[in-house]
Amino acid sequence: MGGNERRLIEDYLPIQAISAEASREKSVRKGHISTLHLWWARRPLVACRAAVYGALVQAARFRPANGPEEKRDSLARANAARFVERLCKYPGDARVIAEAQQHILEAHAERLSAETGQAVTAEDILQGRAPRPKVLDMFAGGGAIPLEALRLGCETYALDLNPVAYIIELCTLVYPQKYGKPDKTAKGSAKDGTWAGLAEEVRYWGQWVLEKVKAEIGDLYPLIPDPKFKGERPDSQLTFWPADRKASAPQGYLIPVAYLWTRTVRCKNPLCGATVPLLRQTWLCKKNGRHVALRVIAPKGDKRVRFEVAEVASERDLGFDPATFSRGGNATCLFCGTVADSDYVKAEGCAGRMGQQMMGVACTRPGLHGKVYLSADDLQDFAPDDEAIRRRIDELCVRTAMTVPNEAIVTDAKNALFCILYGITRWSDLFSARQLLAMLTFASTVHSASREMQSLEYDFDRLRAVCGFLGVLVDEIARFGSTNALWKVDAEAIVHMFGRQTITVSWDFCEGASLGDQGGTWSGRLEYLMAIFREALGPFVEFGFKEGIVLRGPATADIPPGRVNGRSNYRSALL
């Protein structure tokens, strides 16, 4: 091969253009594989596409055969830049990707010819008379490199030790490609009892799980009487959560979206003994023309603050600053002025004396846009009964043989999981009683869905594929449904707990109504999955891409013989 074997990635790639497109791709949320499951080290798809293409295609491909010798290098790089820039657009032009596939097959055919001494063509590879180029990612993680290798027509191997990465890779590299299309020969949820295609199967069983959970714990998220409604309300609202459609909500009621809480400690001053809210800020909404915050009131003769909703057109009309409360766990008692410093708060937390107080509720009116905010002090009857909920958790665990996640949180040398310093030492401590019951109920109902699919004689591998995606949704319930989730005031939405690679303590947190349809709920995340099927994984189903090979194990482990190692497998790029 001589100088022709120098790969494009060793010579030149238009890094600046690729980086700009990768930055744009990062802003794409719905429909991108990054929204399937959180993975910290996820790589931009366009950058991975460039790396795979550049590693498999010779630099000489773009070198002109004619013209002055001294200009051929610069012309080659200009030609390469133009093509790679066209190739590395998100999500990608099918015609350009097909052209890149042809380049890769031609380069691989040339190598195979040199290795075997027999003439091999790209057509031989396409027809299966010669092997495709093999790409191995030994640290596959979120699956970006293997996914792009599949897109470029390679035989792809993904290896990772982490079980979360393994599930992500199965859901992006294997299940859609194998089971994405409807199949009349397999059992499924279609009207005729056959396989409806993976996306539709996941949608069907995702809705099945949601309706079962609504029926079981819907009473924990009661509708709230609308204070502005002047008509006569129906006596019963019990049919709302088990119903299929939000439109069934009776008139005169608001639908809870999120419950807003603050952590609390007892005042450090023994002569006071008031409940001190550790809240950091009380903003609820900050948008042009609408500013909503909670005003904190310390009533004389009382030992517990009250919250009042203040809504104005501009921030300066509020008359108080909603962002001037605790800092780093240091909070001032609004009754006596004593500071509950961080060390005291840590000691109270470790002694099991840190509490929580509901501040407000964010709701929606059926059929209307925007949020309605109410003070929790006007909704005392709607506060959850933790004792009763914990009894229901015990009953659920007995009935299903599940267990509460009481394993210890083990931090690292840098105390990245420094929630343990405040007494949050078990994984179950990260959830309120209602959140814990919701998560366990979703998990147990996924098991019930699995048993139901078995009774319908689903093929085991297809069943496992559907349950793999349902398991991802359970993980999303945990990520968005903890006492470290926050309320994003500019979007009026729930933000999951992993803003950073750490587990901290959120002094004011947001508990989503997990049976609703906002972003951090089962229904909301199910819609994100459907968008991923349509946009990110749709081409792999539509055009019949072959699935990847996903392996779980350490990078030092031997790949099973006869797969990617050895000259008999026509060595190609190992990424």
C-alpha positions as CSV (number, residue, x, y, z in Angstrom):
1,M,0.0,0.0,0.0
2,G,2.9,2.3,0.7
3,G,2.1,5.9,1.1
4,N,-1.5,5.3,0.1
5,E,-2.2,3.7,3.5
6,R,-1.8,7.0,5.4
7,R,-5.3,7.7,6.7
8,L,-7.1,11.0,6.4
9,I,-7.2,11.4,10.2
10,E,-3.4,11.3,10.3
11,D,-3.2,14.0,7.7
12,Y,-6.0,16.5,8.0
13,L,-9.5,17.1,9.2
14,P,-11.4,20.4,9.3
15,I,-11.4,20.6,13.1
16,Q,-12.9,24.1,13.3
17,A,-15.9,23.3,11.1
18,I,-16.5,20.0,12.9
19,S,-16.3,21.7,16.3
20,A,-18.8,24.4,15.2
21,E,-21.3,21.7,14.1
22,A,-20.6,19.7,17.3
23,S,-21.5,22.8,19.3
24,R,-24.7,23.2,17.4
25,E,-25.5,19.5,17.8
26,K,-25.1,19.9,21.6
27,S,-28.0,22.3,21.7
28,V,-30.3,19.7,20.1
29,R,-32.3,18.0,22.8
30,K,-35.4,16.2,21.7
31,G,-34.7,13.4,19.3
32,H,-31.0,13.1,20.1
33,I,-29.6,9.9,21.5
34,S,-28.2,12.0,24.4
35,T,-31.7,12.2,25.8
36,L,-32.1,8.4,26.0
37,H,-30.1,8.2,29.2
38,L,-27.7,10.4,31.0
39,W,-24.0,9.6,30.1
40,W,-21.4,12.1,31.2
41,A,-18.7,11.3,28.6
42,R,-21.0,11.3,25.6
43,R,-19.2,12.5,22.4
44,P,-20.8,14.6,19.6
45,L,-22.1,12.4,16.8
46,V,-20.6,14.6,14.1
47,A,-17.2,14.5,15.6
48,C,-17.4,10.7,15.9
49,R,-18.5,10.4,12.3
50,A,-15.5,12.4,11.2
51,A,-13.2,10.3,13.3
52,V,-14.5,7.0,12.0
53,Y,-14.5,8.2,8.4
54,G,-11.0,9.7,8.8
55,A,-9.6,6.5,10.3
56,L,-10.9,4.3,7.5
57,V,-10.3,6.4,4.3
58,Q,-6.8,7.1,2.9
59,A,-5.6,10.7,2.7
60,A,-4.7,10.0,-0.9
61,R,-8.4,9.8,-1.9
62,F,-8.6,13.6,-2.1
63,R,-5.2,14.2,-3.7
64,P,-5.6,15.4,-7.3
65,A,-3.8,13.3,-10.0
66,N,-3.0,16.3,-12.0
67,G,-1.7,19.8,-11.5
68,P,1.5,21.2,-9.9
69,E,3.1,18.8,-7.4
70,E,3.7,21.6,-4.9
71,K,0.0,22.4,-4.8
72,R,-1.4,18.9,-4.5
73,D,-1.2,18.7,-0.7
74,S,-3.1,21.9,-0.2
75,L,-5.7,20.9,-2.9
76,A,-6.1,17.5,-1.2
77,R,-6.9,19.1,2.1
78,A,-9.3,21.6,0.6
79,N,-11.1,18.7,-1.2
80,A,-11.2,16.7,2.1
81,A,-12.5,19.7,4.0
82,R,-15.3,20.3,1.6
83,F,-16.5,16.7,1.8
84,V,-16.0,16.2,5.5
85,E,-17.9,19.4,6.2
86,R,-20.8,18.1,4.1
87,L,-20.6,14.7,5.8
88,C,-20.5,16.0,9.4
89,K,-23.8,17.8,9.6
90,Y,-26.4,16.8,12.2
91,P,-28.4,14.7,11.7
92,G,-26.8,14.1,8.2
93,D,-27.6,14.0,4.5
94,A,-28.4,10.5,3.5
95,R,-26.8,11.0,0.0
96,V,-23.6,12.3,1.5
97,I,-23.5,9.4,4.1
98,A,-24.0,6.9,1.2
99,E,-21.1,8.5,-0.6
100,A,-19.0,8.2,2.5
101,Q,-19.9,4.5,2.9
102,Q,-18.7,4.0,-0.7
103,H,-15.4,5.7,0.1
104,I,-14.9,3.4,3.1
105,L,-15.8,0.2,1.2
106,E,-13.4,1.1,-1.6
107,A,-10.6,1.8,0.8
108,H,-11.3,-1.4,2.6
109,A,-11.4,-3.4,-0.6
110,E,-8.0,-2.0,-1.5
111,R,-6.6,-3.2,1.8
112,L,-8.2,-6.6,1.5
113,S,-6.7,-7.0,-2.0
114,A,-3.2,-6.2,-0.7
115,E,-3.6,-8.6,2.3
116,T,-5.0,-11.6,0.3
117,G,-3.3,-11.1,-3.0
118,Q,-6.7,-11.4,-4.7
119,A,-8.7,-8.6,-6.3
120,V,-11.5,-7.5,-4.0
121,T,-14.1,-4.8,-4.9
122,A,-16.6,-2.7,-2.9
123,E,-19.3,-4.7,-4.6
124,D,-17.8,-7.9,-3.2
125,I,-18.2,-6.4,0.2
126,L,-21.7,-5.2,-0.4
127,Q,-22.7,-8.7,-1.6
128,G,-21.1,-10.4,1.4
129,R,-18.4,-12.1,-0.6
130,A,-15.8,-10.2,1.5
131,P,-16.0,-8.9,5.1
132,R,-16.9,-5.3,5.9
133,P,-14.4,-3.1,7.8
134,K,-14.5,-3.8,11.5
135,V,-14.5,-1.1,14.1
136,L,-14.0,-1.8,17.8
137,D,-14.6,0.8,20.5
138,M,-13.2,-0.6,23.7
139,F,-14.6,2.2,25.9
140,A,-18.0,2.5,24.1
141,G,-19.8,4.4,26.9
142,G,-22.8,6.3,25.4
143,G,-22.3,4.5,22.1
144,A,-21.6,7.6,19.9
145,I,-18.6,6.1,18.1
146,P,-20.2,2.7,17.4
147,L,-23.4,4.3,16.3
148,E,-21.6,6.4,13.7
149,A,-19.5,3.4,12.6
150,L,-22.8,1.6,12.0
151,R,-24.1,4.6,10.1
152,L,-21.0,4.4,7.8
153,G,-21.6,0.8,7.0
154,C,-19.0,-0.9,9.3
155,E,-19.2,-4.1,11.2
156,T,-19.2,-2.6,14.7
157,Y,-18.2,-3.8,18.1
158,A,-18.9,-1.9,21.3
159,L,-17.2,-2.9,24.6
160,D,-17.7,-1.4,28.1
161,L,-17.6,-2.6,31.6
162,N,-20.3,-0.2,33.0
163,P,-23.7,-1.9,33.1
164,V,-25.4,1.5,32.4
165,A,-23.3,1.9,29.2
166,Y,-24.1,-1.6,28.2
167,I,-27.9,-0.9,28.4
168,I,-27.5,2.3,26.5
169,E,-25.5,0.5,23.8
170,L,-28.1,-2.3,23.4
171,C,-30.8,0.3,23.1
172,T,-29.0,2.3,20.4
173,L,-26.9,-0.3,18.5
174,V,-28.9,-3.6,18.7
175,Y,-32.6,-3.4,19.6
176,P,-33.7,-0.8,17.0
177,Q,-31.8,-2.5,14.2
178,K,-33.1,-6.0,15.0
179,Y,-36.6,-5.3,16.1
180,G,-37.5,-1.9,14.7
181,K,-39.8,-3.0,11.9
182,P,-43.2,-4.7,12.2
183,D,-43.1,-8.4,11.9
184,K,-46.2,-10.5,11.2
185,T,-44.4,-13.7,12.3
186,A,-43.8,-12.5,15.9
187,K,-46.2,-11.9,18.8
188,G,-46.8,-8.3,19.7
189,S,-49.3,-5.5,20.5
190,A,-50.6,-4.7,17.0
191,K,-54.4,-5.2,16.5
192,D,-53.8,-8.6,14.9
193,G,-51.6,-9.7,17.8
194,T,-48.3,-9.4,15.8
195,W,-45.1,-7.3,16.4
196,A,-45.9,-3.7,15.8
197,G,-42.3,-2.5,15.5
198,L,-40.1,-1.6,18.5
199,A,-41.1,2.0,18.8
200,E,-44.8,1.2,18.8
201,E,-44.3,-1.7,21.2
202,V,-42.4,0.6,23.7
203,R,-45.2,3.2,23.3
204,Y,-47.9,0.6,23.9
205,W,-46.3,-0.9,27.0
206,G,-45.1,2.4,28.3
207,Q,-48.7,3.6,28.3
208,W,-49.8,0.2,29.8
209,V,-47.4,0.8,32.7
210,L,-48.5,4.4,33.2
211,E,-52.2,3.5,33.4
212,K,-51.5,0.7,35.9
213,V,-49.5,3.1,38.1
214,K,-52.1,5.9,37.9
215,A,-54.7,3.4,39.1
216,E,-52.5,2.4,42.1
217,I,-51.1,5.7,43.3
218,G,-53.1,8.4,41.6
219,D,-54.7,9.3,44.9
220,L,-51.4,10.7,46.1
221,Y,-51.5,13.5,43.5
222,P,-55.1,14.9,44.0
223,L,-56.5,17.7,41.8
224,I,-56.5,21.1,43.5
225,P,-59.6,23.2,43.6
226,D,-59.1,26.3,41.4
227,P,-59.5,29.4,43.6
228,K,-60.6,31.4,40.6
229,F,-63.4,29.1,39.6
230,K,-66.9,30.4,40.5
231,G,-69.1,27.6,39.2
232,E,-70.1,24.4,41.0
233,R,-67.4,21.7,41.1
234,P,-68.3,18.0,40.8
235,D,-68.0,16.2,44.1
236,S,-65.6,13.5,42.8
237,Q,-62.2,13.7,41.1
238,L,-61.2,10.1,41.7
239,T,-61.5,9.2,38.0
240,F,-59.0,11.7,36.8
241,W,-55.6,10.0,37.2
242,P,-56.8,6.5,36.1
243,A,-58.3,8.1,32.9
244,D,-56.5,8.0,29.6
245,R,-56.8,11.7,28.8
246,K,-56.0,14.9,30.7
247,A,-59.2,16.4,29.2
248,S,-61.2,14.3,31.6
249,A,-60.2,16.6,34.4
250,P,-63.4,18.0,35.8
251,Q,-64.1,21.7,35.7
252,G,-63.0,23.8,38.6
253,Y,-59.8,21.9,39.4
254,L,-56.1,22.5,38.7
255,I,-53.7,19.8,37.8
256,P,-50.6,19.6,40.0
257,V,-47.3,19.7,38.1
258,A,-44.8,20.2,40.9
259,Y,-44.6,20.6,44.6
260,L,-42.0,23.0,45.8
261,W,-40.2,22.3,49.1
262,T,-37.5,23.7,51.4
263,R,-35.4,21.7,53.8
264,T,-35.6,22.9,57.5
265,V,-33.8,22.6,60.8
266,R,-34.7,23.7,64.3
267,C,-33.3,27.2,65.3
268,K,-29.9,27.0,66.9
269,N,-31.1,29.4,69.6
270,P,-32.6,27.2,72.4
271,L,-34.8,30.1,73.5
272,C,-36.4,30.3,70.0
273,G,-36.8,26.8,68.7
274,A,-38.5,28.0,65.5
275,T,-38.3,26.0,62.3
276,V,-35.7,27.6,60.0
277,P,-36.1,27.1,56.3
278,L,-32.8,26.5,54.5
279,L,-34.2,27.7,51.2
280,R,-31.7,29.4,48.8
281,Q,-34.2,31.4,46.8
282,T,-38.0,31.6,46.2
283,W,-38.3,32.4,42.5
284,L,-41.1,30.5,40.6
285,C,-41.2,32.3,37.3
286,K,-38.9,34.8,35.6
287,K,-40.2,35.7,32.1
288,N,-40.8,38.9,30.2
289,G,-43.9,40.4,31.6
290,R,-44.3,37.8,34.3
291,H,-42.4,37.5,37.6
292,V,-43.6,35.2,40.3
293,A,-41.9,34.5,43.6
294,L,-42.8,33.3,47.1
295,R,-42.7,36.0,49.9
296,V,-41.6,34.5,53.2
297,I,-43.6,35.7,56.2
298,A,-42.6,35.1,59.9
299,P,-45.9,35.6,61.8
300,K,-45.6,37.0,65.3
301,G,-46.2,34.4,68.0
302,D,-45.6,31.5,65.5
303,K,-42.6,29.3,65.1
304,R,-43.0,28.4,61.4
305,V,-42.8,30.7,58.4
306,R,-45.6,31.1,55.9
307,F,-45.4,31.5,52.1
308,E,-47.3,33.9,50.0
309,V,-47.4,34.0,46.2
310,A,-46.4,37.4,44.7
311,E,-46.9,37.9,41.0
312,V,-46.0,41.1,39.2
313,A,-45.1,42.3,35.7
314,S,-41.5,43.3,36.4
315,E,-38.9,42.3,39.0
316,R,-38.6,45.7,40.6
317,D,-42.3,45.6,41.5
318,L,-41.9,42.7,43.9
319,G,-40.6,44.8,46.8
320,F,-38.3,42.0,48.0
321,D,-35.4,40.0,46.6
322,P,-36.3,36.3,46.2
323,A,-32.6,35.3,46.0
324,T,-31.2,36.5,49.3
325,F,-31.7,33.5,51.6
326,S,-29.3,30.7,52.7
327,R,-25.8,30.4,51.3
328,G,-23.9,27.1,51.6
329,G,-26.3,25.9,54.2
330,N,-25.9,29.0,56.4
331,A,-29.5,30.2,57.1
332,T,-30.8,33.0,59.3
333,C,-33.8,32.4,61.6
334,L,-36.5,34.8,60.5
335,F,-37.9,34.9,64.0
336,C,-34.9,35.7,66.2
337,G,-32.0,36.4,63.7
338,T,-29.8,33.5,64.9
339,V,-27.7,32.0,62.1
340,A,-27.9,28.2,61.6
341,D,-24.4,27.8,60.3
342,S,-23.2,25.0,58.0
343,D,-21.6,23.0,60.7
344,Y,-24.8,23.1,62.7
345,V,-26.9,22.1,59.7
346,K,-24.6,19.2,59.1
347,A,-24.9,18.0,62.7
348,E,-28.7,18.3,62.6
349,G,-28.8,16.3,59.3
350,C,-26.5,13.6,60.6
351,A,-28.7,13.3,63.7
352,G,-31.7,12.8,61.5
353,R,-33.3,16.1,62.5
354,M,-33.4,17.8,59.1
355,G,-36.9,18.2,58.0
356,Q,-38.8,19.7,55.0
357,Q,-41.7,22.1,54.5
358,M,-43.8,22.5,51.4
359,M,-43.7,26.0,50.1
360,G,-46.0,26.0,47.1
361,V,-47.5,24.0,44.2
362,A,-47.2,24.7,40.5
363,C,-50.3,23.7,38.6
364,T,-51.9,23.9,35.2
365,R,-55.5,24.7,34.1
366,P,-56.9,22.1,31.7
367,G,-56.8,23.4,28.1
368,L,-54.8,26.5,28.9
369,H,-51.0,27.3,28.7
370,G,-48.9,28.5,31.5
371,K,-48.5,27.6,35.2
372,V,-50.7,28.6,38.2
373,Y,-48.8,29.0,41.5
374,L,-50.5,28.5,44.9
375,S,-49.1,28.8,48.4
376,A,-48.8,25.5,50.3
377,D,-50.2,27.2,53.4
378,D,-53.5,27.5,51.6
379,L,-53.4,23.7,50.7
380,Q,-52.8,22.0,54.1
381,D,-55.1,19.2,53.1
382,F,-53.0,18.4,50.1
383,A,-49.7,17.7,52.0
384,P,-48.6,14.1,51.7
385,D,-49.0,11.8,54.7
386,D,-45.5,10.3,54.9
387,E,-46.5,7.8,57.6
388,A,-49.3,6.4,55.5
389,I,-47.1,6.4,52.3
390,R,-44.4,4.4,54.1
391,R,-46.9,1.8,55.1
392,R,-47.9,1.5,51.5
393,I,-44.2,1.1,50.6
394,D,-43.9,-1.8,53.1
395,E,-47.0,-3.4,51.6
396,L,-45.7,-3.0,48.1
397,C,-42.4,-4.6,49.0
398,V,-44.1,-7.5,50.7
399,R,-46.4,-8.0,47.7
400,T,-43.7,-7.8,45.0
401,A,-40.6,-9.0,46.8
402,M,-38.9,-5.7,46.0
403,T,-36.7,-3.9,48.4
404,V,-36.2,-0.2,49.2
405,P,-32.7,0.9,48.0
406,N,-31.2,1.3,51.4
407,E,-27.6,0.6,50.3
408,A,-25.0,3.0,51.6
409,I,-23.9,5.9,49.4
410,V,-20.1,5.5,49.1
411,T,-18.3,8.7,48.1
412,D,-14.9,9.1,46.5
413,A,-11.7,10.7,47.9
414,K,-12.9,14.1,46.8
415,N,-16.3,13.7,48.5
416,A,-18.1,14.3,45.2
417,L,-21.1,12.7,46.8
418,F,-20.9,15.2,49.7
419,C,-24.6,14.8,50.6
420,I,-23.4,12.2,53.1
421,L,-22.0,15.1,55.2
422,Y,-25.6,16.2,55.9
423,G,-26.9,12.8,56.9
424,I,-28.1,11.6,53.4
425,T,-26.1,8.4,53.7
426,R,-28.4,5.9,51.9
427,W,-29.7,6.0,48.4
428,S,-33.3,5.9,49.7
429,D,-32.5,9.1,51.6
430,L,-32.4,11.0,48.3
431,F,-36.2,10.5,47.8
432,S,-39.2,11.7,49.7
433,A,-41.7,9.0,50.8
434,R,-44.0,9.8,47.9
435,Q,-41.1,9.8,45.4
436,L,-39.9,6.5,46.7
437,L,-43.3,4.9,46.4
438,A,-43.7,6.2,42.8
439,M,-40.3,4.9,41.7
440,L,-40.9,1.5,43.3
441,T,-44.4,1.3,41.8
442,F,-43.1,2.1,38.3
443,A,-40.4,-0.5,38.7
444,S,-42.8,-3.2,39.9
445,T,-45.2,-2.4,37.2
446,V,-42.5,-2.9,34.6
447,H,-42.0,-6.4,36.0
448,S,-45.8,-6.9,35.7
449,A,-45.5,-5.8,32.0
450,S,-42.8,-8.4,31.5
451,R,-45.0,-11.1,32.9
452,E,-47.9,-10.0,30.8
453,M,-45.8,-10.1,27.7
454,Q,-44.7,-13.6,28.6
455,S,-48.3,-14.7,29.0
456,L,-48.9,-13.3,25.4
457,E,-46.1,-15.5,24.2
458,Y,-43.7,-12.7,23.3
459,D,-40.3,-13.9,22.0
460,F,-37.9,-13.5,24.9
461,D,-35.4,-11.3,23.0
462,R,-38.1,-8.9,21.9
463,L,-39.5,-8.9,25.4
464,R,-36.1,-8.0,26.7
465,A,-35.7,-5.2,24.2
466,V,-39.0,-3.6,25.2
467,C,-38.2,-4.0,28.9
468,G,-34.8,-2.5,28.3
469,F,-36.4,0.8,27.2
470,L,-38.9,0.6,30.0
471,G,-36.0,0.2,32.4
472,V,-34.4,3.4,31.0
473,L,-37.7,5.2,31.9
474,V,-37.5,3.9,35.5
475,D,-34.0,5.4,35.6
476,E,-35.4,8.7,34.3
477,I,-38.0,8.7,37.1
478,A,-35.2,8.4,39.6
479,R,-33.1,11.2,38.0
480,F,-36.0,13.7,37.8
481,G,-37.8,12.5,40.9
482,S,-35.4,13.0,43.8
483,T,-35.1,15.7,46.5
484,N,-32.2,17.2,44.6
485,A,-34.3,18.1,41.6
486,L,-34.8,21.8,41.0
487,W,-37.4,24.1,39.5
488,K,-36.1,26.0,36.5
489,V,-37.7,29.4,36.7
490,D,-37.2,30.6,33.2
491,A,-38.7,27.5,31.7
492,E,-41.1,26.7,34.5
493,A,-40.0,23.1,34.4
494,I,-38.3,20.4,36.5
495,V,-34.5,20.0,36.3
496,H,-33.0,16.7,37.1
497,M,-30.5,16.2,40.0
498,F,-27.3,15.8,37.9
499,G,-26.4,19.4,36.9
500,R,-22.9,18.4,37.9
501,Q,-21.1,15.1,38.3
502,T,-21.9,15.0,42.0
503,I,-24.7,14.5,44.5
504,T,-25.2,17.5,46.6
505,V,-28.0,18.8,48.8
506,S,-30.6,21.0,47.3
507,W,-31.9,23.3,50.0
508,D,-35.1,24.1,48.0
509,F,-36.2,21.3,45.8
510,C,-38.9,20.4,43.4
511,E,-41.1,17.2,43.5
512,G,-42.8,16.6,40.2
513,A,-46.2,15.1,40.0
514,S,-44.9,11.9,38.4
515,L,-48.2,10.9,36.8
516,G,-48.5,14.1,34.7
517,D,-47.0,14.8,31.3
518,Q,-44.3,17.4,31.9
519,G,-40.7,16.8,31.0
520,G,-39.5,14.8,34.0
521,T,-42.4,12.4,34.3
522,W,-42.9,8.9,32.8
523,S,-45.2,10.3,30.1
524,G,-42.8,13.1,29.3
525,R,-39.8,10.9,29.0
526,L,-41.8,8.3,27.0
527,E,-42.4,11.1,24.4
528,Y,-38.7,11.8,24.4
529,L,-38.1,8.1,23.6
530,M,-40.5,8.3,20.7
531,A,-38.7,11.3,19.3
532,I,-35.4,9.4,19.5
533,F,-36.9,6.5,17.6
534,R,-38.2,8.9,14.9
535,E,-35.2,11.1,14.5
536,A,-32.0,9.5,15.8
537,L,-32.7,5.8,15.3
538,G,-35.3,6.0,12.5
539,P,-32.7,5.8,9.6
540,F,-31.3,2.6,11.1
541,V,-34.7,1.0,11.0
542,E,-35.9,2.4,7.7
543,F,-32.8,1.5,5.7
544,G,-32.3,-1.9,7.4
545,F,-28.9,-1.3,9.0
546,K,-27.4,-4.4,10.6
547,E,-27.1,-4.3,14.4
548,G,-23.8,-3.8,16.2
549,I,-22.1,-6.4,18.5
550,V,-22.3,-5.2,22.1
551,L,-20.1,-6.8,24.7
552,R,-19.8,-6.2,28.4
553,G,-16.4,-6.5,30.0
554,P,-13.1,-4.8,30.7
555,A,-11.0,-3.3,27.9
556,T,-8.2,-5.7,28.9
557,A,-10.3,-8.8,28.2
558,D,-9.8,-10.8,25.1
559,I,-12.4,-10.3,22.4
560,P,-13.9,-13.7,21.5
561,P,-11.7,-15.4,18.9
562,G,-12.7,-15.0,15.3
563,R,-14.2,-11.6,15.7
564,V,-11.9,-8.6,15.3
565,N,-8.5,-9.9,16.1
566,G,-6.0,-11.5,13.7
567,R,-5.1,-11.0,10.0
568,S,-7.7,-13.6,9.1
569,N,-10.3,-10.9,10.0
570,Y,-8.7,-8.3,7.7
571,R,-7.5,-5.8,10.3
572,S,-9.0,-2.4,10.0
573,A,-9.3,0.6,12.3
574,L,-9.5,0.0,16.0
575,L,-10.9,3.2,17.6
